Amino acid sequence: MNTIKTMNLEPKTIENADAISSQILQTTQKKLGLIPNMYLGMANNTALLDGYVSAYNSFRANSGFSPQEQEVIFLSIAFENGCEYCMAAHSFVGDNMTKVPVEVTNAIRDNVEIPHEKFKALSLFSRAVTLKRGLPSQTDINDFIKAGYNENHILGVIAGVGIKTMSNYFNHIFNTPVDDAFKSRVWKKH
């Protein structure tokens, strides 16, 4: 197995990031009251930070999913990709901001059956799209549709996979430390 050498990317700050990244960091600070470590690292490349934040904000506003469903998607993708940072962050967001039932977030984190049929179908489809690199089976699609979703929701899951691919890959390569705010939901890949 290949081991990635820990990278020594210096986190940027509002003061030393370029103008676009600095503005994104300022906006994030005002909105969340903190700037996640992932954003500080991504700020080294404005295309990555701007692309991620723009897609993330659009997904939150336009995906066709409720905030709870959005967290189920993000957690399911992060689980499938084994992203410890995003699992902690989205578990925290699910618990404290979007109010996903903790038994749902825990089921995703623990890779056990989700005790909510629609969230279960959403999680399974999000995982299938991720695991199969955008080639879900017809059965995967049919099961998702039977659960009450539609073709537009398939597009929304694709958007979620794109967003989480950017963040999960960044966090894998640069070994982003989990923020203190998310430490109550630290998760380790098994």
Buried (B, 14 or more C-beta within 10 A) or exposed (E): EEEEEEEEBEBBEBEEBEEEBBEBBEEBEEEEEEBBBBBBBBBBBBEBBBBBBEBBEEBEEEBBBEBBBBBBBBBBBBBBBBBBBBBBBBBBBBBEEBEBBEEBBBBBBEEEEBEBEBBBBBBBBBBBBBEEEEEBEEEBBEBBBEBEBEEEBBEBBEBBBBBBBBBBEBBBBBBBEBBEBBEEBEBEEE
